[in-house]
Structure formats: structure tokens, C-alpha cells
Amino acid sequence: MKWIVDSGRLKAVEIKAGKTINSYFFKGLTYFHKLVSDVTLKFVYIGNAFQQRSACTTYPMQQINSIIA
């Protein structure tokens, strides 16, 4: 997991090498959110679909520069 401060807001970014999203992938982000409630959660994976999940927002690897830049 990588933490980024952007315009005074904390972002937690988890990157996984899977093409298919598994709910287990969000375990670290969910735990971190319990510790720090004022955080934006982002998940990056090898797949190709943007998805809004209840745990966080998921991004395809092709969009990683827009997340961590």
C-alpha cells in the first residue's frame, strides 16, 4: 500500500497484479480505513475496467499515473 498526500488529503493506494478483482484484495484498504477514517481509498489492478466499489474506487493499471501523480 502506498500513501499519498494530495492537496492536504490523504490517499491510500493498493496495487495488485490480478486481472480479476477478489474481495480479499481490499482487506488492507478496509483495515487502513478503520484506523484513518478521513482517507480516500484507491485500488489499482491489471484488469481494464474502472469500477466504483463499496470499499473503494478501482482503476485499471493504465490509469495509474492519474492516481499517483
C-alpha positions in Angstrom: 0.0 0.0 0.0 1.2 3.5 -0.8 0.1 6.6 1.0 -0.1 9.9 -0.9 -1.0 13.4 0.4 -2.6 15.4 -2.4 -3.9 18.9 -1.7 -3.9 18.2 2.0 -6.0 15.0 1.5 -4.6 11.5 2.3 -5.0 8.8 -0.3 -4.3 5.1 0.2 -3.4 3.3 -3.0 -3.3 -0.5 -3.2 -1.8 -2.1 -6.3 -2.4 -5.8 -7.1 -1.2 -7.9 -10.1 -4.6 -9.8 -10.6 -6.8 -9.3 -13.6 -9.9 -10.4 -11.7 -10.9 -8.5 -8.6 -11.3 -10.5 -5.5 -12.8 -9.1 -2.3 -9.7 -10.3 -0.4 -7.7 -7.6 -2.3 -9.5 -4.9 -0.3 -8.6 -6.3 3.1 -5.6 -3.9 3.6 -7.5 -0.9 2.5 -10.5 -1.7 4.7 -8.3 -2.2 7.7 -6.5 1.1 7.0 -9.8 2.9 6.7 -10.8 1.7 10.2 -7.6 3.3 11.5 -7.8 6.5 9.5 -11.4 7.4 8.6 -10.6 10.6 6.6 -8.8 8.9 3.7 -9.6 8.3 0.0 -9.2 4.7 -1.0 -7.9 3.7 -4.4 -7.3 0.3 -5.8 -5.2 -0.4 -9.0 -5.2 -3.8 -10.8 -4.1 -5.3 -14.1 -7.7 -5.5 -15.4 -9.1 -3.0 -17.8 -12.3 -1.7 -16.1 -12.9 1.3 -13.9 -15.3 0.3 -11.1 -16.9 2.1 -8.1 -17.0 -0.5 -5.3 -18.4 -0.1 -1.8 -14.9 -0.5 -0.3 -13.1 1.9 -2.7 -12.7 3.0 -6.3 -10.8 0.6 -8.6 -8.7 1.7 -11.6 -7.1 -0.3 -14.4 -3.3 -0.2 -14.4 -3.3 2.1 -17.5 -4.6 4.9 -15.3 -2.0 4.7 -12.5 -0.3 7.9 -13.5 -3.5 9.9 -12.9 -3.8 8.4 -9.4 -0.3 8.7 -8.1 0.9 11.8 -10.0 
